[in-house]
Amino acid sequence: MTTPADIEAMIAQVALRDRSAFSALYNATSAKLFGVCLRVLNNRAEAEEVLQEVYIRIWHKADSYTVTGHSPMTWLITVARNLSIDRLRKRKTKTKPIDEAAELADDRPGPEAEAIASSERAQIEACMTELDPRHAEAVKRVYLEGETYNGLAEAQNVPLNTMRTWLRRSLLKLRECLTR
Amino acid sequence: MSNPEDEYGDSTLAAEYVLRLLNPSEHASFEERLKDDPQLRRLVHDWEAHFAPIADEVAPIAPPPRVKQSVNAALHGEAKPSRSWSWGWFTGFGSLAVAAVTAFLVFAPILNPPDLTPSFQAELAAPDGSLVVTAGVIPATHEIVLDRVVGAAPQGRVLELWLIAEGASAPVSLGLLAAEGTTRIVVPDDIAPGVRTGTIALSDEPPGGSPTRAPTGTILATGTFVDI
């Protein structure tokens, strides 16, 4: 299994324009990032296009990775997630995408990179459980599916401003817990 | 908090920004502030790190190989593999290539689809016989097809294939061997002419392959190609 230190070393080499390191980074992380793109976009063709953009961005921005202070997978996931959301927001019409999840579940994953450090994960998991379960679920859907305030308000059948107030209070609570 | 009039403060605003919940004008003005506010950038990075573990539940799904090819084409101008390559590509412009072109011209009407059998083969074997891998080259698809006959990568390591072209000063990575089954490696155009006459080698490397341009582990086996 590829460790975070391996991935960090690869990113450092990519910043030096090392193509074989870039290839190794792709092999070690593309399955996870493709999973993230697919989760947000729920459309295979779009997810493939965005994944391309993701690795082009990684190639060009590898030198700015250290500035973020992130663990390597956090940085890679953030790039993949943000570009996927950008693509989601650019969709002109909100067509209902075909749900490919069932079909995709059978795909064999590639070499799997080790995910986020367990301490980071434990912290956010613990703090999420302190939220109203509906709000925790909302935060998750916003992060993984690019849900908007409008969509959340509709789904929970509350006015937009109410939704926003709820979620902002939850974010405040989350912050308070995370910095505890 | 630099916005005391806002009861939720910059931290919450940064969280909304990271989650992409702000409307377009709020988003734009937040990004404007980010440019010269390191503290605000720090809040953004903090939230990014806090939220990223949510993606842990997302199962990895291997993307199709064409995505990597497109990325390489976009970044390095590497051509995407085509199906119409011929012998000469692997063998340079020697007499073999002439023979190949002749053969191609004679048999072209019959050879459709292209011949997918290997034209030259190598055996990579460790001196003590603990690792034996066969490699065959299919000129039609620019592929090296590798099969492990004996042995495997050491525990927690992977096997990486290298080409040391005739007269070359350093090995060039060709790719990693799959942990199981047959591995097919498409050889890039600029490296291919050196395959027939060069030496290929297997090294053991950390998962994901050598972190540098050169082998970092032990060279376990080497071999050269012979015509079939």
Boltz contact constraints between the chains, C-beta under 6 A:
constraints:
  - contact:
      token1: [A, 2]
      token2: [B, 207]
      max_distance: 6.0
  - contact:
      token1: [A, 2]
      token2: [B, 208]
      max_distance: 6.0
  - contact:
      token1: [A, 6]
      token2: [B, 206]
      max_distance: 6.0
  - contact:
      token1: [A, 6]
      token2: [B, 208]
      max_distance: 6.0
  - contact:
      token1: [A, 9]
      token2: [B, 211]
      max_distance: 6.0
  - contact:
      token1: [A, 10]
      token2: [B, 211]
      max_distance: 6.0
  - contact:
      token1: [A, 13]
      token2: [B, 211]
      max_distance: 6.0
  - contact:
      token1: [A, 20]
      token2: [B, 173]
      max_distance: 6.0
  - contact:
      token1: [A, 20]
      token2: [B, 213]
      max_distance: 6.0
  - contact:
      token1: [A, 24]
      token2: [B, 208]
      max_distance: 6.0
  - contact:
      token1: [A, 24]
      token2: [B, 209]
      max_distance: 6.0
  - contact:
      token1: [A, 26]
      token2: [B, 68]
      max_distance: 6.0
  - contact:
      token1: [A, 28]
      token2: [B, 208]
      max_distance: 6.0
  - contact:
      token1: [A, 30]
      token2: [B, 63]
      max_distance: 6.0
  - contact:
      token1: [A, 31]
      token2: [B, 60]
      max_distance: 6.0
  - contact:
      token1: [A, 31]
      token2: [B, 61]
      max_distance: 6.0
  - contact:
      token1: [A, 31]
      token2: [B, 62]
      max_distance: 6.0
  - contact:
      token1: [A, 32]
      token2: [B, 60]
      max_distance: 6.0
  - contact:
      token1: [A, 34]
      token2: [B, 61]
      max_distance: 6.0
  - contact:
      token1: [A, 34]
      token2: [B, 63]
      max_distance: 6.0
  - contact:
      token1: [A, 35]
      token2: [B, 58]
      max_distance: 6.0
  - contact:
      token1: [A, 35]
      token2: [B, 59]
      max_distance: 6.0
  - contact:
      token1: [A, 35]
      token2: [B, 60]
      max_distance: 6.0
  - contact:
      token1: [A, 35]
      token2: [B, 61]
      max_distance: 6.0
  - contact:
      token1: [A, 36]
      token2: [B, 55]
      max_distance: 6.0
  - contact:
      token1: [A, 36]
      token2: [B, 58]
      max_distance: 6.0
  - contact:
      token1: [A, 39]
      token2: [B, 58]
      max_distance: 6.0
  - contact:
      token1: [A, 48]
      token2: [B, 67]
      max_distance: 6.0
  - contact:
      token1: [A, 51]
      token2: [B, 63]
      max_distance: 6.0
  - contact:
      token1: [A, 51]
      token2: [B, 67]
      max_distance: 6.0
  - contact:
      token1: [A, 52]
      token2: [B, 67]
      max_distance: 6.0
  - contact:
      token1: [A, 52]
      token2: [B, 70]
      max_distance: 6.0
  - contact:
      token1: [A, 52]
      token2: [B, 71]
      max_distance: 6.0
  - contact:
      token1: [A, 55]
      token2: [B, 71]
      max_distance: 6.0
  - contact:
      token1: [A, 56]
      token2: [B, 74]
      max_distance: 6.0
  - contact:
      token1: [A, 59]
      token2: [B, 75]
      max_distance: 6.0
  - contact:
      token1: [A, 68]
      token2: [B, 45]
      max_distance: 6.0
  - contact:
      token1: [A, 69]
      token2: [B, 45]
      max_distance: 6.0
  - contact:
      token1: [A, 70]
      token2: [B, 49]
      max_distance: 6.0
  - contact:
      token1: [A, 74]
      token2: [B, 49]
      max_distance: 6.0
  - contact:
      token1: [A, 74]
      token2: [B, 52]
      max_distance: 6.0
  - contact:
      token1: [A, 77]
      token2: [B, 52]
      max_distance: 6.0
  - contact:
      token1: [A, 77]
      token2: [B, 55]
      max_distance: 6.0
  - contact:
      token1: [A, 78]
      token2: [B, 48]
      max_distance: 6.0
  - contact:
      token1: [A, 85]
      token2: [B, 20]
      max_distance: 6.0
  - contact:
      token1: [A, 104]
      token2: [B, 61]
      max_distance: 6.0
  - contact:
      token1: [A, 107]
      token2: [B, 61]
      max_distance: 6.0
  - contact:
      token1: [A, 109]
      token2: [B, 60]
      max_distance: 6.0
  - contact:
      token1: [A, 109]
      token2: [B, 62]
      max_distance: 6.0
  - contact:
      token1: [A, 110]
      token2: [B, 62]
      max_distance: 6.0
  - contact:
      token1: [A, 112]
      token2: [B, 60]
      max_distance: 6.0
  - contact:
      token1: [A, 115]
      token2: [B, 56]
      max_distance: 6.0
  - contact:
      token1: [A, 116]
      token2: [B, 52]
      max_distance: 6.0
  - contact:
      token1: [A, 116]
      token2: [B, 53]
      max_distance: 6.0
  - contact:
      token1: [A, 116]
      token2: [B, 56]
      max_distance: 6.0
  - contact:
      token1: [A, 120]
      token2: [B, 53]
      max_distance: 6.0
  - contact:
      token1: [A, 121]
      token2: [B, 53]
      max_distance: 6.0
  - contact:
      token1: [A, 121]
      token2: [B, 56]
      max_distance: 6.0
  - contact:
      token1: [A, 124]
      token2: [B, 50]
      max_distance: 6.0
  - contact:
      token1: [A, 124]
      token2: [B, 53]
      max_distance: 6.0
  - contact:
      token1: [A, 140]
      token2: [B, 54]
      max_distance: 6.0
  - contact:
      token1: [A, 142]
      token2: [B, 19]
      max_distance: 6.0
  - contact:
      token1: [A, 143]
      token2: [B, 51]
      max_distance: 6.0
  - contact:
      token1: [A, 143]
      token2: [B, 54]
      max_distance: 6.0
  - contact:
      token1: [A, 149]
      token2: [B, 21]
      max_distance: 6.0
  - contact:
      token1: [A, 168]
      token2: [B, 8]
      max_distance: 6.0
  - contact:
      token1: [A, 168]
      token2: [B, 12]
      max_distance: 6.0
  - contact:
      token1: [A, 171]
      token2: [B, 12]
      max_distance: 6.0
  - contact:
      token1: [A, 171]
      token2: [B, 15]
      max_distance: 6.0
  - contact:
      token1: [A, 172]
      token2: [B, 12]
      max_distance: 6.0
  - contact:
      token1: [A, 175]
      token2: [B, 11]
      max_distance: 6.0
  - contact:
      token1: [A, 178]
      token2: [B, 50]
      max_distance: 6.0
